[in-house]
Amino acid sequence: MGQCGITSSKTVLVFLNLIFWAAAGILCYIGAYVFITYDDYDHFFEDVYTLIPASIIIAVGTLLFIIGLIGCCATIRESSCGLTAFAVILLLVFVTEVVVVVIGYIYRARVEDQVNHSIQKVYDEYNGTNTDAPSRAIDYVQRQLHCCGIHNYSDWRNTRWFKESRNNSVPVSCCKPNISNCTGTMSRPGDLYPEGCEALVVKKLKEIMMYVIWAALTFAAIQMLGMLCACVVLCRRGHDPAYELLVTGATYA
């Protein structure tokens, strides 16, 4: 039974190391996705420290590739030193991912306050040109999230751009895609998105942070299994005479 447990643990370890390589790519992709998406919404969320979880996720993904290589070599060669290093590194990465989860929840709770604080300023800076970063950000968000204004399209009445243009219209990015020849005029509210952008931006940013949190939790659970299997092999290798005899016989064979 003991030998069966060792064999099973080594088999699981090899399989987990293959998963670690796949996980490395997935985590790097998630981290890059967060960075790219943040770049589209950064005008609505001024706290750059929100990118800390994503940065850690990318670092962990890179480290997981190295961990997978160490784990495979140590498991196949049955190296006590390698398996010990493997288990210790996994423990450090596990602690790091727990930190990612905690930081992720902290910043996820702050998203709404950050957006509420900055969104009015962004709309006030709108000037309707593609060369202006706040203007591009607002047009992008309104098209992507199918929204108009902060709470609804009428919020545009309070912006400097609306008052200066004096045409009783909102940006054409507020127009529904199925409406042809939409000019953004407020005299035809049915042509415009009825929902405001503030709530949708908050929802989107919280979803992004949840991707990071769930990724960290999932791979932390896998790493726990990896540490357990490594410890089983190490303990049996050090205390089970039958295991040593099996290895010796295999060596002479």
VEXZATOR-240036 format. One record per residue (C-alpha): residue number from 1; x, y, z; residue in three letters. Coordinates in steps of 0.02 Angstrom, whole numbers, plus 50000, padded with zeros to 5 digits. Layout:
VEXZATOR-240036
[r NUM,[X,Y,Z],Ala]
...
END
This chain:
VEXZATOR-240036
[r 1,[50000,50000,50000],Met]
[r 2,[50144,50118,50043],Gly]
[r 3,[50230,50086,49877],Gln]
[r 4,[50065,50113,49787],Cys]
[r 5,[50046,50279,49877],Gly]
[r 6,[50221,50332,49822],Ile]
[r 7,[50190,50283,49642],Thr]
[r 8,[50024,50373,49641],Ser]
[r 9,[50103,50528,49718],Ser]
[r 10,[50243,50529,49589],Lys]
[r 11,[50118,50506,49447],Thr]
[r 12,[50012,50648,49513],Val]
[r 13,[50168,50756,49532],Leu]
[r 14,[50219,50731,49350],Val]
[r 15,[50041,50770,49295],Phe]
[r 16,[50035,50925,49406],Leu]
[r 17,[50198,50989,49333],Asn]
[r 18,[50119,50980,49160],Leu]
[r 19,[49972,51078,49231],Ile]
[r 20,[50094,51206,49302],Phe]
[r 21,[50162,51237,49128],Trp]
[r 22,[49986,51263,49062],Ala]
[r 23,[49946,51370,49214],Ala]
[r 24,[50098,51479,49180],Ala]
[r 25,[50027,51525,49010],Gly]
[r 26,[49851,51552,49077],Ile]
[r 27,[49909,51664,49220],Leu]
[r 28,[50017,51769,49105],Cys]
[r 29,[49869,51787,48987],Tyr]
[r 30,[49754,51841,49129],Ile]
[r 31,[49882,51967,49191],Gly]
[r 32,[49906,52038,49016],Ala]
[r 33,[49717,52046,48992],Tyr]
[r 34,[49700,52148,49151],Val]
[r 35,[49837,52269,49094],Phe]
[r 36,[49759,52291,48922],Ile]
[r 37,[49584,52316,48992],Thr]
[r 38,[49646,52435,49125],Tyr]
[r 39,[49724,52540,48987],Asp]
[r 40,[49550,52563,48913],Asp]
[r 41,[49473,52614,49079],Tyr]
[r 42,[49619,52700,49166],Asp]
[r 43,[49539,52872,49153],His]
[r 44,[49395,52809,49260],Phe]
[r 45,[49506,52728,49390],Phe]
[r 46,[49656,52831,49446],Glu]
[r 47,[49729,52709,49574],Asp]
[r 48,[49876,52628,49481],Val]
[r 49,[49904,52511,49629],Tyr]
[r 50,[49755,52412,49563],Thr]
[r 51,[49878,52335,49440],Leu]
[r 52,[49979,52257,49583],Ile]
[r 53,[49878,52093,49582],Pro]
[r 54,[49896,52079,49393],Ala]
[r 55,[50084,52110,49404],Ser]
[r 56,[50102,51975,49537],Ile]
[r 57,[49998,51855,49433],Ile]
[r 58,[50116,51876,49284],Ile]
[r 59,[50267,51851,49397],Ala]
[r 60,[50188,51694,49471],Val]
[r 61,[50148,51629,49296],Gly]
[r 62,[50331,51649,49245],Thr]
[r 63,[50387,51563,49405],Leu]
[r 64,[50265,51420,49379],Leu]
[r 65,[50352,51374,49217],Phe]
[r 66,[50517,51358,49311],Ile]
[r 67,[50430,51262,49451],Ile]
[r 68,[50359,51139,49326],Gly]
[r 69,[50533,51107,49254],Leu]
[r 70,[50609,51082,49426],Ile]
[r 71,[50466,50969,49480],Gly]
[r 72,[50475,50857,49326],Cys]
[r 73,[50664,50834,49340],Cys]
[r 74,[50658,50804,49528],Ala]
[r 75,[50514,50680,49515],Thr]
[r 76,[50587,50579,49371],Ile]
[r 77,[50761,50573,49451],Arg]
[r 78,[50686,50549,49625],Glu]
[r 79,[50799,50686,49693],Ser]
[r 80,[50768,50726,49877],Ser]
[r 81,[50854,50895,49858],Cys]
[r 82,[50753,50936,49703],Gly]
[r 83,[50588,50883,49781],Leu]
[r 84,[50626,50985,49938],Thr]
[r 85,[50664,51140,49833],Ala]
[r 86,[50506,51105,49733],Phe]
[r 87,[50398,51097,49890],Ala]
[r 88,[50477,51254,49966],Val]
[r 89,[50454,51356,49806],Ile]
[r 90,[50274,51295,49793],Leu]
[r 91,[50244,51352,49972],Leu]
[r 92,[50313,51525,49933],Leu]
[r 93,[50206,51539,49776],Val]
[r 94,[50054,51479,49873],Phe]
[r 95,[50081,51617,50002],Val]
[r 96,[50103,51743,49860],Thr]
[r 97,[49938,51692,49782],Glu]
[r 98,[49850,51708,49949],Val]
[r 99,[49918,51886,49955],Val]
[r 100,[49851,51915,49778],Val]
[r 101,[49678,51859,49834],Val]
[r 102,[49681,51975,49985],Val]
[r 103,[49743,52125,49884],Ile]
[r 104,[49618,52086,49747],Gly]
[r 105,[49472,52091,49869],Tyr]
[r 106,[49536,52253,49945],Ile]
[r 107,[49547,52343,49778],Tyr]
[r 108,[49385,52265,49715],Arg]
[r 109,[49297,52347,49863],Ala]
[r 110,[49376,52515,49817],Arg]
[r 111,[49325,52512,49634],Val]
[r 112,[49157,52598,49657],Glu]
[r 113,[49228,52741,49762],Asp]
[r 114,[49368,52769,49637],Gln]
[r 115,[49251,52774,49487],Val]
[r 116,[49127,52888,49577],Asn]
[r 117,[49269,53006,49619],His]
[r 118,[49344,53018,49444],Ser]
[r 119,[49205,52991,49316],Ile]
[r 120,[49131,53167,49327],Gln]
[r 121,[49304,53241,49298],Lys]
[r 122,[49328,53134,49142],Val]
[r 123,[49161,53188,49069],Tyr]
[r 124,[49201,53370,49105],Asp]
[r 125,[49362,53352,49003],Glu]
[r 126,[49273,53283,48850],Tyr]
[r 127,[49297,53387,48693],Asn]
[r 128,[49239,53266,48558],Gly]
[r 129,[49407,53243,48469],Thr]
[r 130,[49498,53079,48438],Asn]
[r 131,[49664,53161,48482],Thr]
[r 132,[49609,53190,48661],Asp]
[r 133,[49634,53041,48779],Ala]
[r 134,[49482,53072,48893],Pro]
[r 135,[49371,53094,48741],Ser]
[r 136,[49432,52931,48664],Arg]
[r 137,[49406,52842,48830],Ala]
[r 138,[49226,52902,48847],Ile]
[r 139,[49180,52860,48668],Asp]
[r 140,[49260,52688,48686],Tyr]
[r 141,[49169,52649,48849],Val]
[r 142,[49001,52710,48785],Gln]
[r 143,[49015,52602,48629],Arg]
[r 144,[49084,52449,48718],Gln]
[r 145,[48967,52451,48868],Leu]
[r 146,[48815,52520,48775],His]
[r 147,[48791,52665,48894],Cys]
[r 148,[48773,52855,48887],Cys]
[r 149,[48819,52983,49017],Gly]
[r 150,[48859,52951,49199],Ile]
[r 151,[48686,52896,49258],His]
[r 152,[48592,52923,49094],Asn]
[r 153,[48607,53027,48935],Tyr]
[r 154,[48537,53183,49019],Ser]
[r 155,[48699,53201,49119],Asp]
[r 156,[48780,53270,48961],Trp]
[r 157,[48682,53432,48988],Arg]
[r 158,[48800,53473,49133],Asn]
[r 159,[48961,53452,49034],Thr]
[r 160,[49065,53592,48959],Arg]
[r 161,[49063,53510,48788],Trp]
[r 162,[48872,53509,48782],Phe]
[r 163,[48859,53691,48834],Lys]
[r 164,[48989,53747,48708],Glu]
[r 165,[48918,53648,48562],Ser]
[r 166,[48740,53714,48589],Arg]
[r 167,[48661,53585,48475],Asn]
[r 168,[48561,53489,48607],Asn]
[r 169,[48654,53330,48561],Ser]
[r 170,[48760,53199,48647],Val]
[r 171,[48910,53112,48566],Pro]
[r 172,[48865,52989,48429],Val]
[r 173,[48948,52853,48534],Ser]
[r 174,[48785,52858,48633],Cys]
[r 175,[48687,52801,48480],Cys]
[r 176,[48618,52624,48472],Lys]
[r 177,[48704,52526,48333],Pro]
[r 178,[48541,52476,48250],Asn]
[r 179,[48489,52658,48225],Ile]
[r 180,[48540,52730,48058],Ser]
[r 181,[48580,52915,48035],Asn]
[r 182,[48586,52944,48223],Cys]
[r 183,[48656,53115,48265],Thr]
[r 184,[48643,53102,48454],Gly]
[r 185,[48504,53231,48467],Thr]
[r 186,[48413,53229,48633],Met]
[r 187,[48250,53260,48544],Ser]
[r 188,[48254,53075,48496],Arg]
[r 189,[48298,52986,48660],Pro]
[r 190,[48246,52818,48587],Gly]
[r 191,[48402,52823,48478],Asp]
[r 192,[48516,52833,48630],Leu]
[r 193,[48576,52706,48758],Tyr]
[r 194,[48463,52728,48911],Pro]
[r 195,[48586,52664,49042],Glu]
[r 196,[48724,52768,49120],Gly]
[r 197,[48907,52717,49113],Cys]
[r 198,[48955,52733,49296],Glu]
[r 199,[48873,52572,49357],Ala]
[r 200,[48932,52475,49204],Leu]
[r 201,[49113,52533,49222],Val]
[r 202,[49110,52481,49406],Val]
[r 203,[49037,52312,49358],Lys]
[r 204,[49168,52285,49222],Lys]
[r 205,[49315,52329,49334],Leu]
[r 206,[49249,52216,49473],Lys]
[r 207,[49233,52073,49348],Glu]
[r 208,[49413,52098,49294],Ile]
[r 209,[49472,52091,49474],Met]
[r 210,[49370,51933,49504],Met]
[r 211,[49462,51849,49358],Tyr]
[r 212,[49625,51879,49451],Val]
[r 213,[49554,51820,49618],Ile]
[r 214,[49480,51658,49549],Trp]
[r 215,[49637,51620,49449],Ala]
[r 216,[49743,51640,49606],Ala]
[r 217,[49625,51531,49710],Leu]
[r 218,[49617,51394,49579],Thr]
[r 219,[49803,51377,49556],Phe]
[r 220,[49835,51394,49743],Ala]
[r 221,[49727,51238,49768],Ala]
[r 222,[49828,51145,49634],Ile]
[r 223,[49990,51197,49718],Gln]
[r 224,[49926,51130,49885],Met]
[r 225,[49904,50961,49802],Leu]
[r 226,[50078,50973,49729],Gly]
[r 227,[50156,51011,49899],Met]
[r 228,[50061,50866,49976],Leu]
[r 229,[50121,50742,49844],Cys]
[r 230,[50301,50803,49858],Ala]
[r 231,[50296,50783,50048],Cys]
[r 232,[50225,50606,50031],Val]
[r 233,[50366,50554,49914],Val]
[r 234,[50499,50636,50025],Leu]
[r 235,[50433,50559,50186],Cys]
[r 236,[50417,50383,50114],Arg]
[r 237,[50587,50396,50030],Arg]
[r 238,[50668,50440,50196],Gly]
[r 239,[50576,50315,50307],His]
[r 240,[50521,50168,50201],Asp]
[r 241,[50660,50035,50179],Pro]
[r 242,[50559,49950,50042],Ala]
[r 243,[50564,50107,49941],Tyr]
[r 244,[50754,50120,49955],Glu]
[r 245,[50771,49937,49906],Leu]
[r 246,[50662,49965,49753],Leu]
[r 247,[50768,50112,49697],Val]
[r 248,[50930,50013,49725],Thr]
[r 249,[50865,49867,49623],Gly]
[r 250,[50813,49984,49484],Ala]
[r 251,[50985,50063,49484],Thr]
[r 252,[51077,49899,49463],Tyr]
[r 253,[50955,49841,49333],Ala]
END
